[in-house]
């Protein structure tokens, strides 16, 4: 399966490279787009779950790396949970 990295900019300006085991992330996130924090977390979780399910369909087990990426996004997003104006920018899809 083709893997991809999506780079995001968090509300404090830090960059993170996030992993997806599938190109499905391109169907859910748009390069250059700014998302509310809640939308980014929700969309990322949905896309990464679909990607992990595709791995499971092909190999018989879900992608643990996708699950870890979901957890990492949740942890990063929690730092900004008190800011209702917090946004995340998708910098690149590679």
N, C-alpha and C positions, 0 to 999 in steps of 0.2 A: 504494500500500500504506500502511496506517496505521502510522505510526511510534510509538514510545513511549520514555519515559525511565524507567529504574529507578534509584532513589537508594539507595545502600548506605552503611552505616557500617562502616568498617574497624576492626580490633582496637584501634587507637590513638585511636579516636573521630572520625577525619576522615570527612567525607562526600564521596562521589563520585556524580556523575550519569552514568549509563551509558546508551548509546544502543542501541536495537534497531530494525531496519527493519520489524519485524512485531510484532503482538500476541502471537505465539507464546510470548513470555517469560512471559506469564501462566499458561501451561500448565505451566511448569517452576519458577517461583519464586512464593513467597507473601508478600504484604505483611505486615510485622510479624514474620516468621519469622526465627529465628537459625539459621544454617548453620555447620557446621565450615568452616574455610577451604578444605580440600580439596574438600568437597562443593560449596561455592559456585563454585569455579573449574570443576569438572567440569560442573556443571549449566549454568552460564552459557555455557561453551564449546559444549555440546550445543545449547542453545536458540538461541544466536547463529548457529551453523552451519546449523541448520534454517531460521532466518530468512533467512540469506544464500542458501540454496538456493532458497527461495521467490522471492526477487528474481531469481535466475538463471532460474528457470522462466518467470517473467513477462516479463523484459526481455532475457534472453539473456546476462547476465553477473552474477557474484556481487557482493554488496555489499561494497565495499572498506571502507566505514565500519564494518561489523560486524567485519571482520577486524581493523581497527585497535582496535576496542573489546576484542576478545579479547586482543590483545597488551597493551593497557593494563591489563586485569584481571590478566594474568600478571605484569606488572611490579609492580603494586601488591601482589599476593599474595606475591611473592618477598620483600618486606620483612619478612614475618611467618613465613616458612617454618620458622624454627627454634623456633617456639612451637607445641607440639602442642595447646595449649588455645585457639589462635586461632579466633575466630569472626567471621562477617560477618552483619550484620543487614540485611535488605531493609526499608528505611524506607518507601518509597513506590513504587508502580507508576502512572505517569501517561501 
